[in-house]
Amino acid sequence: MDPGSGMIRLMVRSEKLEGMLVEVGAGKEIPMEYSHPGEELRLVLEGEIEVEVEGERHLLREGDFMWFDSSMKHRIRNPGAKKAVYFSVNTPPAMRWR
């Protein structure tokens, strides 16, 4: 998945969950809407992100977090003027790593 001029780094993974550190460039977005079984939590560490879930947009700033049912279609963008960094936890694991 292209994190919009940023990076995705796997921090922890087990059979039940995975945790990732994600960086999204200023004004960029992860260019796809996706869904997967389970639940997801996002914690913003730096900057701000807009999380869109089933068409409803939520602006999260540094220190904010959001939990949602990840079987609902969702997408991420960084509406800010600086990079955004957030920690994401999926349960069960959803990403395909090389």
C-alpha positions as CSV (number, residue, x, y, z in Angstrom):
1,M,0.0,0.0,0.0
2,D,1.4,3.4,-0.9
3,P,1.3,5.7,2.2
4,G,1.2,8.9,0.2
5,S,4.9,9.9,0.0
6,G,5.5,8.3,3.4
7,M,6.2,4.9,4.9
8,I,4.5,2.1,6.8
9,R,6.7,0.2,9.3
10,L,5.6,-3.0,11.0
11,M,6.3,-2.7,14.7
12,V,4.6,-5.9,16.1
13,R,2.7,-8.8,14.7
14,S,1.1,-11.9,16.2
15,E,-1.6,-14.2,15.1
16,K,-4.2,-11.9,16.7
17,L,-3.0,-8.3,15.9
18,E,-0.5,-6.1,14.1
19,G,0.8,-2.7,15.0
20,M,2.3,-0.3,12.4
21,L,3.9,3.1,12.5
22,V,2.6,5.1,9.5
23,E,3.8,8.3,8.0
24,V,1.8,10.3,5.4
25,G,3.3,13.2,3.6
26,A,1.8,16.7,3.9
27,G,-1.4,17.1,1.8
28,K,-1.1,13.4,0.7
29,E,-3.5,10.5,1.0
30,I,-3.3,6.7,0.9
31,P,-4.8,6.4,-2.6
32,M,-7.4,3.8,-2.0
33,E,-10.5,3.0,0.0
34,Y,-10.3,-0.4,1.6
35,S,-11.9,-2.7,4.1
36,H,-10.9,-5.9,5.9
37,P,-12.3,-8.1,8.7
38,G,-11.8,-7.0,12.3
39,E,-11.2,-3.8,14.2
40,E,-8.7,-1.0,13.9
41,L,-7.3,1.7,16.2
42,R,-5.4,4.8,15.1
43,L,-3.4,7.1,17.4
44,V,-2.0,10.3,16.0
45,L,1.5,11.0,17.2
46,E,2.3,14.0,15.0
47,G,0.4,16.3,12.7
48,E,-3.2,15.4,11.7
49,I,-5.1,12.8,9.7
50,E,-8.5,12.6,8.2
51,V,-10.1,9.2,8.6
52,E,-13.1,8.6,6.4
53,V,-15.2,5.6,7.4
54,E,-18.2,4.8,5.1
55,G,-18.2,8.4,3.8
56,E,-18.1,10.0,7.3
57,R,-15.0,12.1,7.9
58,H,-13.2,12.5,11.2
59,L,-10.3,14.9,11.7
60,L,-7.7,13.6,14.3
61,R,-4.9,15.7,15.6
62,E,-1.9,14.9,17.7
63,G,-3.0,12.8,20.7
64,D,-6.4,11.9,19.3
65,F,-7.3,8.3,18.6
66,M,-10.1,6.5,16.9
67,W,-11.4,2.9,16.9
68,F,-13.7,1.5,14.2
69,D,-15.0,-1.7,12.6
70,S,-12.5,-2.2,9.8
71,S,-15.0,-4.2,7.7
72,M,-16.5,-0.8,6.8
73,K,-14.8,1.0,3.9
74,H,-12.2,3.5,5.1
75,R,-9.4,5.7,3.8
76,I,-6.8,8.1,5.2
77,R,-5.5,11.4,4.1
78,N,-3.3,14.1,5.6
79,P,-5.0,17.5,5.1
80,G,-2.2,19.3,7.0
81,A,0.9,21.3,5.9
82,K,3.3,18.9,7.6
83,K,3.8,15.2,7.6
84,A,1.5,13.1,9.8
85,V,2.6,10.1,11.9
86,Y,0.2,7.7,13.5
87,F,0.2,4.3,15.1
88,S,-2.3,1.8,13.8
89,V,-3.4,-1.5,15.3
90,N,-5.4,-4.1,13.3
91,T,-7.0,-7.1,14.9
92,P,-6.7,-9.6,13.3
93,P,-3.6,-8.7,11.1
94,A,-4.7,-7.3,7.7
95,M,-1.6,-6.3,5.8
96,R,0.4,-8.4,3.5
97,W,4.1,-8.0,4.2
98,R,6.9,-9.1,2.0
